Structure formats: structure tokens, C-alpha cells
Amino acid sequence: MATDPTDFGEVAPALHAKGWRPIPLDRATKKPAEGGWPRFNTEPWPEHELRLASIRRHRDACGLAIQPEVLAVDCDLLDPRAAQRVEALAAERFGATPLLRIGRSPKWLRIYRADGSIRSRKLHPLELFSGSGQVAAFGWHQGAGRPYAWPESSPLDLSADDASIPLVTRREVDAFLEAAGAELKGFHKERGRGSANAGTDVGAELGRMLRAGVPYHVAARLVLGGAEEGGRHECVRVVVSAGYNRGLDADQVERVVTRHAPAELLEHVGDYLERVLADFAPVGGDGWT
């Protein structure tokens, strides 16, 4: 297994030279360390800016802003059987990529080339990024107790357009998501779709507590502390959305969620905040303010 450096300042220049779009991430949360990073989804770093950022953010973790010519498939399943089934589907539909990243196993991230027609998609707990979004690439993974690992090759070894990375089309993505959806539906059914801590159920419970006068940070703690595996991501999104409904700003919401969310979700908190801001709508729709 390859052992790579973990600091932004160490890896960013080499990644840039190979056509990737490195961005600095907070070491603890893996949230982008500076604003404005989405511009690197559509354009590379100016050389002088990257040199300065590599000095200023030298000790940060490193992520990749995903350009349209790249497809990142992020599988966030903790159930080994389900993760393996989706992994087999990705290999069947897209081919075997040398770019596999492991954080906390059995979760995985695979990177492919894209034909430019693919848009980022989400099929919880599976996410595909192309032309938008970012993924963690190098740094210390707190949940795993070790750095992110690239068992075969990493973006430090291969250029973004290397021919050994399979090229994926939108049609192949559509077929993969259709097949993966059937697998994930069965997985959720096995785990118990009626869980009181999943989806709209937890939203209704949080809404009831808030209407009864329970302070937001207390209600958030109770909901996040009782989140069951398989529904934790939705719990975090519900709490984030409720915070915005009540007029809290991003920093206030982040402090509450970071303090009370399950440890394995902390690296995603920044992403949840960004996504809820991007497509914000009240979860539950029942006037939590």
C-alpha cells in the first residue's frame, strides 16, 4: 500500500502539475479551509496563487475540487456487504480504476475520467461528483486513526487525463445509478426503513421538540445523539436545515453539529452546510421558527 504525504503544502504543487485541482481542507473536519474554492471546479490555480496557498496553508489536509473531466464516486456505506455490492457495480459499469481512496473502511472513493457530460448526482449514501464539489484526498482520517490511503495509485502518481483511468459517459452513470438504487433500496429495507431516526421521521420529532420550547442546541443534541446507523446523514441534514430555519448563521450551526454529531460524520459537516445553503428548503415544512 502506497504511503503518501498528508499536508497540502507537500502535495498541492505536484497535484497541480498533473492536472488535478488541489484545495486546502481543515485538518479536523475536512471542510474547505478557504472560501472561493468552487472556482477550481471550472479553472486551474494560477501558479502564483498556488505557491502562496501552499505556504499559507502548508499544514492543512488536501482535497480535490472536481472538474468536469473527472468523476469521483464516493460510497459512504458502513455496511461491508452493501459497500462491496456497490463497489462491484462500479467496477462492472465503469471498469477497474487505479485510483481508489480508503478513509474509514468499508467506505471508499473511486476516481475516473469523465467525458464532460456528467453532472454531480446524489443517491444517499452514494455521491457522484463531476464539475462540482470536492473530496478529501490526503490528510489524517480521525475515524480511521491513520491517513487516507491509496492502495494502488494516487493522483500524485497519475495525471488527471491518464489513459489507465477509465473514461465514463453519462449513459454509463445513469445505468450505474439505476442498478445501485436497487441495491441500496434492499439495503435500507434490511436495516429497517421505519426507523424513528431516519428521514422525515426525525424531522418531525425535531420539529415537535422545537415547538414545545426545547432550545435548538438541546433538541439537536438529542436527535444527533440518538441517530441510528443508516439514518445519521439525514439526521445531520435535518439539524442543519432547522438551524437555518431559526435564523442561525453557518458558524453557529456548525458549532452545534460538530459538537454533537457522531464522530464518523464530522468530516462531512462542512459539506452538509454548503449543500443545505445551496438547495435550502425547510425540512418537514411545518414552520419550525
C-alpha positions as CSV (number, residue, x, y, z in Angstrom):
1,M,0.0,0.0,0.0
2,A,1.4,3.4,-1.0
3,T,2.3,5.8,1.7
4,D,1.8,9.4,0.7
5,P,2.5,12.7,2.4
6,T,-0.6,14.3,4.0
7,D,0.0,18.1,4.1
8,F,-1.4,20.5,1.5
9,G,1.9,22.2,1.0
10,E,3.6,18.9,0.3
11,V,1.2,17.6,-2.3
12,A,-0.5,20.6,-3.9
13,P,2.2,21.6,-6.4
14,A,2.7,18.1,-7.7
15,L,-1.1,17.6,-8.0
16,H,-1.5,20.8,-9.9
17,A,1.3,19.8,-12.3
18,K,-0.6,16.6,-13.1
19,G,-3.8,18.4,-13.9
20,W,-5.7,18.0,-10.6
21,R,-7.3,20.9,-8.7
22,P,-6.0,20.7,-5.1
23,I,-7.7,22.7,-2.3
24,P,-6.7,23.1,1.4
25,L,-9.0,21.4,3.9
26,D,-9.3,21.9,7.7
27,R,-7.4,19.0,9.2
28,A,-10.1,18.0,11.7
29,T,-13.3,18.5,9.7
30,K,-12.1,18.2,6.1
31,K,-14.1,21.3,5.3
32,P,-12.5,23.6,2.7
33,A,-10.2,25.9,4.6
34,E,-10.8,29.0,2.4
35,G,-13.8,30.4,0.6
36,G,-14.0,30.7,-3.2
37,W,-12.8,27.1,-3.8
38,P,-15.6,26.2,-6.2
39,R,-13.9,28.3,-8.9
40,F,-11.4,25.5,-9.2
41,N,-14.2,23.2,-10.4
42,T,-14.0,25.2,-13.6
43,E,-10.5,26.6,-13.8
44,P,-7.0,25.6,-12.5
45,W,-5.0,27.5,-10.0
46,P,-2.9,30.5,-11.2
47,E,0.7,29.5,-10.4
48,H,1.4,32.4,-8.1
49,E,-1.8,31.9,-6.1
50,L,-1.0,28.2,-5.6
51,R,2.6,29.0,-4.4
52,L,1.2,31.4,-1.8
53,A,-1.5,29.0,-0.7
54,S,1.0,26.2,-0.4
55,I,2.9,28.3,2.1
56,R,0.0,29.8,3.9
57,R,-1.9,26.5,4.2
58,H,1.1,24.2,4.3
59,R,-0.1,22.0,7.2
60,D,-3.7,21.7,6.1
61,A,-5.2,18.5,4.6
62,C,-5.7,18.4,0.9
63,G,-8.8,17.9,-1.1
64,L,-9.6,17.9,-4.8
65,A,-12.1,20.2,-6.4
66,I,-13.7,18.0,-9.1
67,Q,-13.5,19.4,-12.6
68,P,-15.9,18.3,-15.5
69,E,-13.2,15.9,-16.9
70,V,-13.2,13.9,-13.6
71,L,-15.7,11.7,-12.0
72,A,-15.4,10.9,-8.3
73,V,-17.7,8.2,-6.9
74,D,-18.0,8.4,-3.1
75,C,-19.6,5.5,-1.3
76,D,-20.4,6.3,2.3
77,L,-21.8,2.9,3.4
78,L,-20.6,1.4,6.6
79,D,-22.2,-2.0,5.9
80,P,-19.5,-4.1,4.4
81,R,-21.9,-6.2,2.2
82,A,-23.6,-3.2,0.8
83,A,-20.4,-1.4,0.1
84,Q,-19.0,-4.4,-1.7
85,R,-22.1,-4.8,-3.8
86,V,-21.9,-1.2,-4.9
87,E,-18.2,-1.5,-5.5
88,A,-18.8,-4.5,-7.8
89,L,-21.4,-2.5,-9.7
90,A,-18.9,0.4,-10.2
91,A,-16.3,-2.0,-11.5
92,E,-18.8,-3.7,-13.8
93,R,-20.2,-0.4,-15.2
94,F,-17.1,1.8,-15.3
95,G,-14.1,-0.6,-15.2
96,A,-11.3,-1.0,-12.7
97,T,-9.7,2.3,-11.8
98,P,-6.2,2.5,-10.3
99,L,-7.5,5.5,-8.2
100,L,-9.1,4.0,-5.1
101,R,-9.0,6.0,-1.9
102,I,-9.9,4.5,1.5
103,G,-10.7,6.5,4.6
104,R,-12.7,4.5,7.1
105,S,-13.3,1.1,5.5
106,P,-15.6,-0.2,4.1
107,K,-16.3,3.3,2.8
108,W,-14.5,4.0,-0.5
109,L,-13.9,6.7,-3.1
110,R,-13.1,5.9,-6.8
111,I,-11.9,8.4,-9.4
112,Y,-12.5,8.1,-13.1
113,R,-12.1,10.3,-16.2
114,A,-15.4,11.9,-17.4
115,D,-16.5,12.8,-20.9
116,G,-17.7,16.3,-19.8
117,S,-21.4,15.4,-20.0
118,I,-21.8,14.2,-16.4
119,R,-23.3,16.2,-13.6
120,S,-22.9,15.7,-9.9
121,R,-25.6,13.3,-8.5
122,K,-26.6,12.0,-5.1
123,L,-28.2,8.7,-4.3
124,H,-27.8,8.6,-0.5
125,P,-25.4,7.3,0.8
126,L,-23.7,7.4,-2.6
127,E,-22.5,10.6,-4.2
128,L,-21.0,11.3,-7.7
129,F,-19.1,14.5,-8.3
130,S,-18.2,15.8,-11.7
131,G,-17.9,19.5,-12.5
132,S,-18.8,20.5,-8.9
133,G,-18.0,19.5,-5.3
134,Q,-14.8,18.4,-3.6
135,V,-13.4,15.2,-2.0
136,A,-10.7,14.7,0.6
137,A,-7.6,13.2,-0.9
138,F,-4.7,13.5,1.6
139,G,-4.6,14.0,5.3
140,W,-5.3,12.3,8.6
141,H,-8.6,10.5,8.9
142,Q,-9.6,10.7,12.6
143,G,-12.2,8.0,12.4
144,A,-9.7,5.5,10.9
145,G,-6.8,6.6,13.0
146,R,-4.5,6.9,10.0
147,P,-4.0,8.9,6.8
148,Y,-6.3,8.4,3.8
149,A,-4.8,5.5,1.8
150,W,-4.5,4.9,-1.9
151,P,-3.8,1.2,-2.1
152,E,-2.8,1.1,-5.8
153,S,-2.0,4.6,-7.3
154,S,-2.9,8.1,-6.2
155,P,-3.4,11.4,-8.0
156,L,0.3,12.0,-7.2
157,D,1.2,9.2,-9.5
158,L,-1.2,9.7,-12.4
159,S,-2.3,12.7,-14.4
160,A,-5.9,13.6,-14.4
161,D,-6.1,12.5,-18.1
162,D,-4.0,9.3,-17.8
163,A,-5.3,6.6,-20.1
164,S,-5.2,4.0,-17.4
165,I,-8.1,5.7,-15.7
166,P,-11.3,4.5,-17.3
167,L,-13.4,7.1,-19.2
168,V,-17.0,7.2,-18.1
169,T,-20.0,8.6,-20.0
170,R,-23.4,9.9,-18.7
171,R,-25.2,6.9,-20.1
172,E,-22.9,4.6,-18.0
173,V,-23.6,6.8,-15.0
174,D,-27.3,6.5,-15.4
175,A,-27.1,2.7,-15.8
176,F,-24.9,2.5,-12.7
177,L,-27.2,4.7,-10.6
178,E,-30.2,2.6,-11.6
179,A,-28.5,-0.6,-10.6
180,A,-27.1,0.9,-7.4
181,G,-30.5,2.3,-6.5
182,A,-31.9,-1.3,-6.5
183,E,-29.0,-2.4,-4.2
184,L,-29.4,0.5,-1.8
185,K,-33.2,0.1,-1.6
186,G,-32.7,-3.5,-0.5
187,F,-30.0,-2.4,2.0
188,H,-32.3,0.2,3.6
189,K,-35.1,-2.3,3.8
190,E,-32.7,-4.8,5.6
191,R,-31.6,-2.0,8.0
192,G,-35.2,-1.1,8.8
193,R,-36.8,1.8,6.8
194,G,-39.2,2.5,9.6
195,S,-36.5,3.8,11.9
196,A,-37.6,6.7,14.0
197,N,-34.2,8.3,13.3
198,A,-34.4,8.4,9.5
199,G,-35.5,11.0,7.0
200,T,-38.8,12.8,7.6
201,D,-39.5,11.0,10.9
202,V,-36.5,12.6,12.7
203,G,-37.5,15.9,11.1
204,A,-41.0,15.6,12.7
205,E,-39.5,14.7,16.1
206,L,-37.1,17.7,16.0
207,G,-40.0,19.9,15.0
208,R,-42.1,18.7,17.9
209,M,-39.3,19.5,20.4
210,L,-38.7,22.9,19.0
211,R,-42.4,23.8,19.0
212,A,-42.6,22.6,22.6
213,G,-39.9,25.2,23.6
214,V,-36.9,22.9,23.7
215,P,-33.8,25.0,22.9
216,Y,-32.4,24.3,19.5
217,H,-29.0,23.1,20.8
218,V,-30.6,20.7,23.2
219,A,-33.0,19.3,20.6
220,A,-30.1,18.9,18.2
221,R,-28.1,17.1,20.8
222,L,-31.0,14.7,21.5
223,V,-31.6,14.0,17.8
224,L,-27.9,13.6,16.8
225,G,-27.1,11.5,19.9
226,G,-29.9,9.0,19.1
227,A,-29.2,8.8,15.4
228,E,-29.0,5.2,14.2
229,E,-26.7,3.8,11.6
230,G,-28.4,4.2,8.2
231,G,-30.1,7.4,9.2
232,R,-27.3,9.5,10.5
233,H,-26.7,11.6,7.4
234,E,-30.3,12.6,7.2
235,C,-30.2,13.5,10.9
236,V,-27.4,15.9,10.3
237,R,-29.1,17.5,7.3
238,V,-32.3,17.9,9.3
239,V,-30.5,19.6,12.2
240,V,-28.6,21.9,9.8
241,S,-31.8,22.8,8.0
242,A,-33.6,23.5,11.2
243,G,-30.8,25.8,12.4
244,Y,-31.1,27.9,9.2
245,N,-34.9,28.0,9.6
246,R,-34.4,29.5,13.1
247,G,-32.1,32.2,11.8
248,L,-28.7,30.8,12.9
249,D,-25.7,31.5,10.7
250,A,-23.4,28.9,9.3
251,D,-20.8,29.2,12.1
252,Q,-23.5,28.8,14.8
253,V,-25.0,25.8,13.1
254,E,-21.6,24.2,12.5
255,R,-20.6,24.6,16.2
256,V,-23.8,22.8,17.3
257,V,-23.5,20.0,14.7
258,T,-19.7,19.5,15.2
259,R,-20.2,19.2,19.0
260,H,-23.0,16.6,18.9
261,A,-22.8,14.7,15.5
262,P,-21.5,11.1,15.5
263,A,-17.7,11.1,15.1
264,E,-17.8,9.3,11.8
265,L,-19.8,12.2,10.3
266,L,-17.7,15.1,11.4
267,E,-15.6,15.1,8.3
268,H,-18.8,15.8,6.3
269,V,-20.2,18.7,8.3
270,G,-18.8,21.4,6.0
271,D,-20.3,19.6,3.0
272,Y,-23.7,19.5,4.7
273,L,-23.6,23.2,5.4
274,E,-22.7,24.0,1.8
275,R,-25.4,21.7,0.3
276,V,-28.2,22.9,2.6
277,L,-27.3,26.5,1.8
278,A,-27.2,25.7,-1.9
279,D,-30.6,24.0,-2.1
280,F,-32.2,25.2,1.2
281,A,-35.8,24.3,1.9
282,P,-37.3,23.8,5.3
283,V,-37.1,20.1,6.2
284,G,-40.6,18.9,7.2
285,G,-42.3,22.1,6.1
286,D,-44.1,22.7,9.3
287,G,-42.9,26.1,10.4
288,W,-40.2,25.3,13.0
289,T,-39.5,29.0,13.7
